[in-house]
Amino acid sequence: MSAFGYRKPSDLPQTIPLFPLEGAILLPRGVLALNVFEPRYLNMIDDALGAERLIGMIQPATGDENNPTPELADVGTVGRITAFQETEDGRYLITLTGVARFDMVREIEAGTPYRQALVDYEPFEIDFKSSMGHTIDRAGLIVKLKKYANLHGFNVDWDSVEQAPTETIINVAAQICPFDAAAKQALLESVTLEERNQTLIALLDWDAAADPGRPGSIQ
C-alpha cells in the first residue's frame, strides 16, 4: 500500500495542481521540504490544504523554471502535504510525502494562477506497493555511496543508513545527491526499484570516474 492508504491509481484524483521545480524530485514514500513564497504557489498550497492536500511535483523539461510557463517533463510525482508552517513574512514551509508517480496527459485551463494537469498513474501502479529490494546488492551500494560522500565532503550518519530499508536508501540518495536535472529525471523515471538502483550506481560510478584524482577514501 502506498502512503496514506492509497491502494490503486483510481484512488487518486486525475486532475492535480503542479509545482514545477528544477532539480527537485519526489519519490513514493519519500519526503521533500519546500520553502514556498511565490504568490501563485501560496495560492496553490491554500487550495490544496482545503482539499485533498495533494500537489504534483514535476521538473521543467527546458531547465528554465524562471519561465512562467516552461515546458514540463513527462513524468512527475504526486505528494501529500504532511507538514505545514507559516512564517512571519508570509512564506509557507511544507513537507510533501510522495504517493505515486504519474505521466502527464495534458495541461488543463482551470482558471487558477498555478498550473494544473490531467495525469495518469497507471504506468506506475508499482508505486502503490513498497519494495523490499531483496535482489539488490545493498552492501555494494552503501560502499559506493560512502565513496561519493567522501569525494564531495558530505557528512552522513552511516549508522542510520545501515538501519534504513533498502528502498529508503535508494530513494533518499536519488533525491538529495546533487546530480543535474536530467540525471534526476532518469532516476525518477526508472520504473522499478531495481532499475533505479542501477541508474543510481551508474551515476555514482560516472562521478567517481570523472575526476579520479580527487582525494577520498572509503571509511
C-alpha positions in Angstrom: 0.0 0.0 0.0 1.2 3.5 -0.8 1.4 6.2 1.8 -1.9 7.3 3.4 -3.8 4.2 2.3 -4.0 4.8 -1.4 -4.3 1.3 -2.9 -4.6 1.8 -6.6 -4.4 4.6 -9.3 -8.1 5.2 -9.2 -7.9 6.3 -5.5 -6.1 9.5 -6.6 -7.6 12.4 -8.4 -6.9 12.6 -12.2 -6.5 16.4 -12.1 -3.8 17.9 -9.8 -2.0 21.2 -9.3 1.6 21.3 -10.5 4.7 22.7 -8.8 7.5 22.9 -11.4 10.9 22.9 -9.8 14.2 22.1 -11.5 16.5 19.7 -9.7 13.8 18.5 -7.2 12.2 15.1 -7.5 9.9 13.3 -5.1 9.7 9.5 -5.0 6.9 7.3 -3.5 7.2 7.3 0.3 10.0 9.9 0.1 9.8 13.3 1.7 10.6 16.8 0.2 10.8 20.0 2.2 9.8 23.2 0.3 10.0 26.9 1.1 7.1 28.4 -0.8 7.0 32.2 -1.3 5.6 32.9 -4.8 2.0 34.2 -4.6 0.7 31.7 -7.2 2.2 28.8 -5.2 1.0 30.2 -1.9 -2.5 30.2 -3.5 -1.9 26.6 -4.6 -1.0 25.5 -1.1 -4.1 27.2 0.3 -6.3 25.4 -2.2 -4.6 22.1 -1.6 -5.0 22.4 2.2 -8.7 23.0 1.7 -9.0 19.8 -0.4 -7.0 16.6 -0.5 -3.6 18.2 0.3 -2.1 16.8 -3.0 0.4 18.5 -5.2 2.2 17.3 -8.3 6.0 17.9 -8.3 7.5 18.0 -11.7 10.7 19.3 -13.3 10.7 21.9 -16.2 11.8 20.0 -19.3 13.7 23.0 -20.5 15.6 23.6 -17.3 14.1 27.1 -17.2 11.9 27.3 -14.1 12.0 31.1 -14.2 9.9 31.0 -17.4 6.3 31.5 -16.2 5.2 28.6 -18.4 8.2 26.3 -19.1 7.8 23.1 -20.9 7.4 20.3 -18.4 8.8 16.8 -18.1 6.7 13.8 -19.0 6.8 12.3 -15.5 6.3 13.7 -12.0 5.1 12.6 -8.6 2.0 13.5 -6.6 2.8 14.2 -3.0 0.6 14.9 0.1 1.3 17.8 2.4 2.2 16.2 5.7 3.7 19.2 7.5 2.8 22.9 7.2 4.2 26.1 8.9 3.6 29.7 8.0 6.4 32.2 8.7 6.0 35.8 9.9 6.9 37.1 6.5 4.2 35.1 4.8 6.1 32.1 3.4 4.9 28.5 3.8 7.3 25.8 4.9 5.8 22.5 3.9 6.8 18.9 3.7 5.5 16.7 0.9 5.4 12.9 1.2 5.4 11.1 -2.1 2.4 8.9 -3.1 2.8 7.9 -6.7 4.4 8.9 -9.9 2.3 10.0 -12.9 2.5 10.5 -16.7 1.5 13.9 -17.9 -1.6 13.6 -20.1 -2.3 17.2 -20.8 -2.4 20.5 -19.0 -5.9 22.0 -18.4 -7.1 25.6 -18.2 -8.5 25.7 -14.7 -8.6 29.5 -14.2 -6.0 29.3 -11.3 -2.8 31.3 -11.1 -0.9 27.9 -10.9 -0.8 25.2 -13.5 -3.0 22.1 -13.4 -2.9 18.9 -15.4 -4.7 15.7 -16.2 -2.4 12.8 -15.2 -2.2 9.1 -15.4 -0.9 6.9 -12.6 -1.4 3.6 -14.3 2.2 3.3 -15.7 3.4 3.5 -12.2 1.0 1.1 -10.4 4.1 -0.4 -8.8 4.3 2.7 -6.6 1.3 1.6 -4.6 3.4 -1.2 -3.0 6.7 -0.7 -1.2 9.6 -2.7 -2.4 12.0 -4.7 -0.2 14.7 -4.7 -2.8 15.8 -8.3 -1.9 17.7 -8.7 -5.2 19.7 -5.5 -4.7 23.4 -5.6 -3.6 22.7 -3.3 -0.6 26.3 -3.6 0.8 27.8 -2.7 -2.6 25.5 0.3 -2.9 26.5 1.6 0.5 30.2 1.3 -0.3 29.6 3.4 -3.5 27.6 6.0 -1.5 30.4 6.2 1.1 32.9 6.9 -1.7 30.7 9.5 -3.3 30.2 11.2 0.1 33.9 11.2 0.9 34.8 12.6 -2.6 32.4 15.5 -2.1 33.0 16.1 1.6 29.4 15.2 2.7 28.8 14.3 6.3 26.5 11.3 6.6 25.1 9.3 9.6 26.1 5.9 8.2 24.7 4.1 11.2 21.2 5.4 10.3 21.9 4.5 6.6 22.7 0.9 7.6 19.5 0.6 9.6 17.2 2.1 6.9 15.2 -0.1 4.4 16.9 -0.5 1.0 14.1 1.4 -0.7 14.7 4.4 1.6 18.4 4.4 1.0 18.0 4.4 -2.8 15.2 7.0 -2.8 16.9 9.4 -0.4 20.1 9.2 -2.3 18.3 9.8 -5.6 16.6 12.9 -4.1 19.4 14.5 -2.3 22.6 13.7 -4.3 23.4 16.9 -6.3 23.0 15.3 -9.8 21.9 17.5 -12.7 18.2 17.8 -13.7 18.5 15.2 -16.5 20.0 12.7 -14.1 17.4 13.4 -11.5 14.7 12.8 -14.1 16.3 9.5 -15.2 16.2 8.3 -11.6 12.5 9.4 -11.3 11.6 7.6 -14.5 13.3 4.3 -13.6 10.1 2.2 -13.1 11.3 -0.4 -10.6 13.5 0.0 -7.5 16.0 -2.3 -9.1 16.1 -0.1 -12.2 16.5 3.0 -10.0 19.3 1.3 -8.1 21.1 0.5 -11.4 20.7 4.1 -12.6 22.0 5.4 -9.3 25.0 3.2 -9.3 25.8 4.3 -12.9 25.7 7.9 -11.8 27.9 7.3 -8.8 30.4 5.4 -10.9 30.4 8.1 -13.6 31.0 10.7 -10.9 34.0 8.8 -9.5 35.5 8.2 -12.9 35.0 11.9 -13.9 37.8 13.0 -11.6 39.8 10.1 -10.4 42.5 12.4 -9.0 40.2 13.8 -6.2 41.3 12.7 -2.7 38.9 10.5 -0.9 38.8 7.1 0.6 36.1 4.8 1.9 35.8 4.8 5.6 
